[in-house]
Amino acid sequence: MAVESKGIALLPTFIGDTQPSLQRIGNIVEELGHDQWLVTHHEDRYLPEVRKLIQRIGSTLDQ
């Protein structure tokens, strides 16, 4: 509804900031923020496909 200008929504910044039709109307609510962890098995983190996924997720979240 917010994307269609028919309402307001409290969204994570990584979602709301990617939507050009949305406009931030308040401050970021720091109390709702938290760290995210990506956990893999020790040996699996060196597999090329797992390494690529970790890098892509990291670069997406850094934007």
C-alpha positions as CSV (number, residue, x, y, z in Angstrom):
1,M,0.0,0.0,0.0
2,A,2.9,2.4,0.8
3,V,4.4,1.8,-2.7
4,E,1.0,2.7,-4.2
5,S,0.8,5.9,-2.0
6,K,-2.2,4.5,-0.2
7,G,-0.6,4.1,3.3
8,I,2.5,4.3,5.4
9,A,4.8,1.5,6.6
10,L,7.6,0.9,8.9
11,L,10.2,-0.9,6.8
12,P,13.8,-2.0,7.1
13,T,16.0,0.6,5.4
14,F,17.5,-2.0,3.1
15,I,14.0,-2.4,1.6
16,G,12.6,1.1,1.8
17,D,15.7,2.8,0.5
18,T,15.6,0.7,-2.7
19,Q,12.1,1.8,-3.6
20,P,12.2,5.1,-5.5
21,S,8.5,5.7,-5.0
22,L,8.8,5.7,-1.2
23,Q,9.8,8.7,0.9
24,R,11.2,8.5,4.4
25,I,9.0,10.6,6.7
26,G,10.7,10.0,10.0
27,N,14.0,9.1,11.6
28,I,15.5,5.6,11.6
29,V,14.3,3.7,14.7
30,E,17.6,2.6,16.2
31,E,16.0,0.3,18.8
32,L,14.8,-1.9,15.9
33,G,18.3,-2.3,14.4
34,H,20.4,-5.4,15.1
35,D,23.3,-7.3,13.7
36,Q,22.9,-10.1,11.2
37,W,25.1,-13.1,11.1
38,L,25.6,-15.5,8.2
39,V,26.8,-18.8,9.6
40,T,28.4,-21.6,7.6
41,H,30.2,-24.8,8.4
42,H,33.9,-24.2,8.7
43,E,34.9,-26.3,5.6
44,D,32.0,-25.2,3.5
45,R,32.9,-21.5,3.6
46,Y,35.8,-22.2,1.3
47,L,33.7,-23.7,-1.5
48,P,33.5,-21.4,-4.5
49,E,29.7,-21.3,-4.6
50,V,29.4,-20.6,-0.9
51,R,32.2,-17.9,-1.0
52,K,30.4,-16.2,-3.9
53,L,27.1,-16.2,-2.1
54,I,28.7,-14.7,1.1
55,Q,30.3,-12.0,-1.0
56,R,27.1,-11.1,-2.8
57,I,25.0,-11.0,0.4
58,G,27.7,-8.8,2.0
59,S,27.8,-6.4,-0.9
60,T,24.0,-6.2,-1.0
61,L,23.8,-5.4,2.7
62,D,26.6,-2.8,2.5
63,Q,24.7,-0.7,0.0
